[in-house]
Amino acid sequence: SPVCHITMISLLSLASVCLFILQKGQYEAYKRWGRMQMIYNNKAYESVAEDYHELHDKLKHKPEFLFEEAQCLSKTGQHAEAIRVLERAKRLSGDPMIRYMIAKNRQMLGDYREAEEELLQAIGILPERLYPYYLLAKLYAEPEFYQVDKLRAAASVVLEGGKYGNPGNEGRSKKDNRQGRL
């Protein structure tokens, strides 16, 4: 019937307008993020940290945004909040850099075992990368977490340029290490 068609067209028009308004907000958020990245890339973390916080709800589906937000938080000494943001990013992305950053923030808070776990899991994802072994060596060198055998194992991986085992998991098979089993 004509009334049904008019009602249907009206509903579709209303839905289109609503969708346009919502998308315009997303476009503005991405545009603002682009401007913020210029400041972020110049390492002016303090001056842009609040802006990242304000955009969090609009861009929390983007791991790249969350990583940058967490970096600002970390560089301004807000390590616990950085970890919270990074945990969300970790659920959205398998990028081991997120785990490295969680580990660095945990280390800053003195949560050494949790930092070690993150790094070992990152090694399980990409065992050929040297950076997590370097971070492990720094972690094991912490006076409060000093572990000479693990420090030597991690440092030797870095110094030998990638002949890797997993220094935090003696007694586990290399297959277990690659699969990130704890």
C-alpha positions in Angstrom: 0.0 0.0 0.0 1.2 3.6 -0.6 1.1 4.4 3.2 3.4 1.4 3.8 5.8 2.6 1.1 5.9 6.2 2.5 6.5 4.9 6.0 9.3 2.6 4.7 10.9 5.5 2.8 10.7 7.8 5.8 12.3 5.2 8.0 15.1 4.6 5.5 15.7 8.4 5.2 15.8 8.8 9.0 18.2 5.9 9.3 20.4 7.4 6.6 20.5 10.8 8.3 21.4 9.2 11.7 24.1 7.1 10.0 25.5 10.3 8.3 25.6 12.1 11.7 27.4 9.2 13.4 29.9 8.8 10.5 30.6 12.6 10.6 31.6 12.2 14.2 34.0 9.4 13.3 35.4 11.5 10.5 36.0 14.4 12.9 37.7 12.0 15.4 40.0 10.6 12.8 40.8 14.1 11.5 41.6 15.2 15.1 43.7 12.1 15.7 45.7 13.0 12.6 46.5 16.4 14.0 47.4 14.9 17.3 49.8 12.5 15.7 52.0 15.4 14.6 52.4 16.4 18.2 52.8 12.8 19.3 55.5 12.2 16.7 57.4 15.1 18.1 57.4 13.4 21.5 55.3 16.1 23.1 53.4 13.5 25.1 52.3 15.7 28.0 50.7 18.3 25.7 48.7 15.6 23.8 47.9 13.0 26.5 44.6 14.7 27.4 43.5 14.8 23.8 44.1 11.1 23.4 42.0 10.5 26.6 39.1 12.6 25.1 39.1 10.6 21.9 39.4 7.2 23.6 35.8 6.2 23.4 35.5 7.1 19.7 38.7 5.3 18.6 39.1 2.5 21.1 38.6 0.0 18.3 42.0 1.0 16.7 45.0 -0.7 18.3 47.3 1.9 16.7 45.4 4.7 18.5 45.5 2.8 21.8 49.2 2.2 21.5 49.8 5.9 21.0 47.5 6.8 23.9 49.3 4.3 26.2 52.7 5.7 25.1 51.5 9.2 26.2 50.3 7.8 29.5 53.5 5.9 30.0 55.8 8.8 29.2 53.8 11.0 31.7 54.3 8.4 34.5 50.7 7.0 34.3 51.9 3.4 34.0 48.8 1.6 35.5 46.5 3.5 33.1 48.9 2.7 30.2 48.6 -1.0 31.0 44.8 -0.8 31.1 44.8 0.8 27.6 47.4 -1.7 26.3 45.4 -4.7 27.6 42.5 -3.5 25.4 44.9 -3.1 22.4 46.3 -6.6 23.1 42.7 -8.0 22.7 42.5 -6.3 19.3 46.0 -7.0 17.9 48.6 -9.7 18.0 51.4 -7.2 17.6 54.1 -8.2 20.1 55.1 -4.5 20.5 52.0 -4.1 22.7 53.3 -6.8 25.0 56.8 -5.2 25.1 55.2 -2.0 26.2 53.0 -3.7 28.8 56.1 -5.3 30.2 58.0 -2.0 30.4 55.1 -0.4 32.2 54.9 -3.4 34.6 58.6 -3.2 35.2 58.3 0.5 36.1 55.6 -0.4 38.7 57.8 -3.2 40.1 55.6 -6.0 38.8 58.6 -8.0 37.6 57.0 -11.4 37.3 54.1 -10.0 35.2 56.6 -8.1 33.1 58.5 -11.4 32.6 55.3 -13.2 31.6 54.5 -10.6 28.9 58.0 -10.8 27.4 58.0 -14.6 27.4 54.6 -14.6 25.7 55.9 -12.0 23.1 58.8 -14.3 22.5 56.4 -17.2 22.0 54.7 -15.1 19.2 57.9 -14.1 17.4 61.0 -15.8 18.9 63.3 -14.5 16.2 63.1 -10.9 17.4 65.9 -9.7 19.6 64.2 -6.8 21.3 62.2 -8.9 23.9 65.5 -10.7 24.9 67.1 -7.3 25.4 64.1 -6.2 27.5 64.4 -9.5 29.5 68.1 -8.9 30.1 67.3 -5.4 31.5 64.5 -6.9 33.6 66.8 -9.7 35.0 69.4 -7.0 35.8 66.9 -5.1 38.1 68.3 -5.3 41.6 64.9 -6.4 43.0 64.5 -9.1 40.4 68.2 -10.0 39.7 68.5 -13.5 38.2 72.0 -14.1 37.0 71.4 -17.3 35.0 68.4 -15.8 33.1 70.3 -12.6 32.6 73.2 -14.4 31.0 70.8 -16.5 28.8 68.9 -13.4 27.6 72.1 -11.4 27.1 73.8 -14.2 25.1 70.8 -14.3 22.7 71.2 -10.6 22.1 75.0 -10.8 21.8 74.9 -13.8 19.5 72.4 -12.1 17.2 69.4 -14.4 17.5 70.5 -17.9 18.4 67.5 -18.2 20.6 66.2 -20.3 23.3 63.8 -18.9 25.8 65.8 -17.7 28.8 62.9 -17.5 31.2 61.8 -21.1 30.5 64.6 -23.5 31.1 63.4 -27.1 30.7 60.7 -26.4 28.2 61.0 -27.6 24.6 61.6 -25.1 21.8 58.2 -26.0 20.4 56.6 -25.0 23.7 58.5 -21.7 23.6 57.3 -21.0 20.0 53.7 -21.7 21.0 54.0 -19.4 24.0 53.1 -22.1 26.5 53.8 -21.2 30.1 
